[in-house]
Amino acid sequence: MTLTETAEERTFRRELRTWLEANIPERLRGSEAFEDRREVDRILAREGYIGYTWPTEYGGRGADPVHAMILDEELGRLNVPQSRSPSRFGVSLVGPALIRHGTPEQKARFLPRILAVEDIWCQGFSEPNAGSDLANVQTTAEDRGDHLVLNGGKIWTTQAQYADWIFVLARTDPTAPRHKNLSYLLVPMRQEGIEVRPLVQLTRESEFNQVFFRDVRVPKENVLGGLGNGWAVAMTTLASERSYGQTSRYRVYQEQLRRLAALVARTPDPGLKAAWTAELGQLYADVEGIGDLGYKVVSIAQAGEDVGFLPSVTKLWWSETHQRLAELGYRVASVVGDRADQDYWTLLFLQTRAETIYAGTSQIQRNIIAERILGLPR
Ligand SMILES: Cc1cc2nc3c(=O)[nH]c(=O)nc-3n(C[C@H](O)[C@H](O)[C@H](O)COP(=O)(O)OP(=O)(O)OC[C@H]3O[C@@H](n4cnc5c(N)ncnc54)[C@H](O)[C@@H]3O)c2cc1C
């Protein structure tokens, strides 16, 4: 593993940082508002930084893992991480599936619009009884010759209220065995028969939604990867979901840790200060470890080797560490913080609750690590 940047990579980082500082207005940095985040994407798209790793034949810049990591980190530094980009469902989830499994017509139709931030996508996988056990989806798409008819519902669908398109995993053959009865459909959101109901979270935000389908007509040309092949296509999507945006998280957590350390330093009580400092030290070690593991994954990928199940270790580590960081911030702010500190840390504390659930729960990651990395029996 080499962790030292080459002269060319250092130059790229410096120039990119200058460009981002000059082009991402202050008011957009760290903003949670959907329109602000989309504006950031549009600014990045003009310079080719959306879909930066996509092959050039599909309009991307064909960036290698190290350049992609530098972009990711520098976006994290300005608090506009890729993990908050509205284009991430297009760029990092359905995009790789289209590139791998799409027909030439599907690629030509969908990929350029993702890169130009003209289409925003959302992910219609989870249902009330199909989350970790994704193969249990009950939404059906009945074959009617030249089209399918979609019925059922999805839940936890992030940004469905803003999305133009949804990629849906649905059952197309009730008689086929599990994993062979699913299809992956590309469905426009704004049409008769689709209803979106935002769900209010404990942060009072409505990041995700329930989506209902009633007799929605889906032309066969919108099936990705062929009828009954949805599981394989979904696996391409899930593999990319776990492997992007890790190094920007590291930069964001470093910044949050610095903010927390400044708060701890204001504590007049020496006993509390000592206890919190010990927790800060442990968090610092974890955050640096997450950064190092991120670099390790990047350097394996850069060497053209398989990263295997390491992204599961990263996912488990960042999500649980971030929860502890936010929880310490919440406790410290409630004792020594002013109103702004308390609001900031309370919101972060509540937001991080979801991080050990989405993109594969902690229990599922532990199962993967136990079985696939450590070789323990099922
Ligand atoms: C903020 C947020 C955004 C999301 N966005 C989307 C989205 O845009 N699109 C989408 O499709 N989905 C989305 N999801 C859904 C997410 O993928 C699921 O919540 C996740 O896969 C878990 O599924 P579940 O909620 O059905 O829980 P379940 O799978 O029912 O799990 C319940 C509990 O049982 C545990 N468990 C389940 N199976 C096992 C097992 N085999 N071994 C050990 N423990 C197990 C789990 O770890 C968990 O603690 C989002 C979720 C959140 C929180």
The ligand as a MOL file (V3000), in Angstrom:
LIG
                    3D

  0  0  0     0  0            999 V3000
M  V30 BEGIN CTAB
M  V30 COUNTS 53 58 0 0 0
M  V30 BEGIN ATOM
M  V30 1 C -32.1920 7.1340 6.4250 0
M  V30 2 C -32.5500 5.9290 5.6020 0
M  V30 3 C -32.6290 6.0600 4.2530 0
M  V30 4 C -32.9790 4.9620 3.4710 0
M  V30 5 N -33.1020 5.1340 2.1110 0
M  V30 6 C -33.5250 4.0970 1.3530 0
M  V30 7 C -33.7560 4.2870 -0.0500 0
M  V30 8 O -33.5920 5.3790 -0.5990 0
M  V30 9 N -34.2070 3.2450 -0.7560 0
M  V30 10 C -34.4100 2.0000 -0.2130 0
M  V30 11 O -34.7860 1.0910 -0.9370 0
M  V30 12 N -34.2090 1.7900 1.1160 0
M  V30 13 C -33.7670 2.8030 1.9050 0
M  V30 14 N -33.5830 2.6200 3.2550 0
M  V30 15 C -33.9100 1.3230 3.8360 0
M  V30 16 C -32.7350 0.5250 4.3330 0
M  V30 17 O -32.0290 -0.0520 3.2730 0
M  V30 18 C -33.3160 -0.5500 5.2930 0
M  V30 19 O -33.8270 0.1550 6.4070 0
M  V30 20 C -32.2770 -1.5190 5.7300 0
M  V30 21 O -31.8910 -2.3600 4.6840 0
M  V30 22 C -32.8070 -2.4070 6.8920 0
M  V30 23 O -34.0090 -2.9980 6.5360 0
M  V30 24 P -35.3050 -2.8810 7.4740 0
M  V30 25 O -35.4830 -1.4490 7.8700 0
M  V30 26 O -36.4190 -3.5620 6.7820 0
M  V30 27 O -34.9360 -3.6710 8.8010 0
M  V30 28 P -34.9670 -5.2570 8.9810 0
M  V30 29 O -34.2480 -5.8960 7.8550 0
M  V30 30 O -36.3650 -5.6730 9.2690 0
M  V30 31 O -34.0690 -5.4180 10.2780 0
M  V30 32 C -34.5750 -5.1930 11.6240 0
M  V30 33 C -33.4600 -5.5420 12.5860 0
M  V30 34 O -33.1320 -6.9490 12.4650 0
M  V30 35 C -31.7510 -7.1060 12.1590 0
M  V30 36 N -31.5550 -8.2390 11.2390 0
M  V30 37 C -32.2370 -8.4560 10.0770 0
M  V30 38 N -31.7720 -9.5640 9.4700 0
M  V30 39 C -30.7640 -10.0420 10.2340 0
M  V30 40 C -29.8680 -11.1460 10.1330 0
M  V30 41 N -29.9140 -11.9860 9.0920 0
M  V30 42 N -28.9430 -11.3210 11.1250 0
M  V30 43 C -28.8690 -10.4630 12.1900 0
M  V30 44 N -29.7040 -9.4030 12.3410 0
M  V30 45 C -30.6240 -9.1840 11.3790 0
M  V30 46 C -31.3210 -5.8090 11.5180 0
M  V30 47 O -29.9370 -5.5810 11.6370 0
M  V30 48 C -32.1450 -4.7880 12.2990 0
M  V30 49 O -31.5200 -4.4740 13.5090 0
M  V30 50 C -33.2210 3.6910 4.0680 0
M  V30 51 C -33.1270 3.5670 5.4590 0
M  V30 52 C -32.8130 4.6530 6.2270 0
M  V30 53 C -32.7280 4.4840 7.7190 0
M  V30 END ATOM
M  V30 BEGIN BOND
M  V30 1 1 1 2
M  V30 2 1 2 3
M  V30 3 2 2 52
M  V30 4 2 3 4
M  V30 5 1 4 5
M  V30 6 1 4 50
M  V30 7 2 5 6
M  V30 8 1 6 7
M  V30 9 1 6 13
M  V30 10 2 7 8
M  V30 11 1 7 9
M  V30 12 1 9 10
M  V30 13 2 10 11
M  V30 14 1 10 12
M  V30 15 2 12 13
M  V30 16 1 13 14
M  V30 17 1 14 15
M  V30 18 1 14 50
M  V30 19 1 15 16
M  V30 20 1 16 17
M  V30 21 1 16 18
M  V30 22 1 18 19
M  V30 23 1 18 20
M  V30 24 1 20 21
M  V30 25 1 20 22
M  V30 26 1 22 23
M  V30 27 1 23 24
M  V30 28 2 24 25
M  V30 29 1 24 26
M  V30 30 1 24 27
M  V30 31 1 27 28
M  V30 32 2 28 29
M  V30 33 1 28 30
M  V30 34 1 28 31
M  V30 35 1 31 32
M  V30 36 1 32 33
M  V30 37 1 33 34
M  V30 38 1 33 48
M  V30 39 1 34 35
M  V30 40 1 35 36
M  V30 41 1 35 46
M  V30 42 1 36 37
M  V30 43 1 36 45
M  V30 44 2 37 38
M  V30 45 1 38 39
M  V30 46 1 39 40
M  V30 47 2 39 45
M  V30 48 1 40 41
M  V30 49 2 40 42
M  V30 50 1 42 43
M  V30 51 2 43 44
M  V30 52 1 44 45
M  V30 53 1 46 47
M  V30 54 1 46 48
M  V30 55 1 48 49
M  V30 56 2 50 51
M  V30 57 1 51 52
M  V30 58 1 52 53
M  V30 END BOND
M  V30 END CTAB
M  END
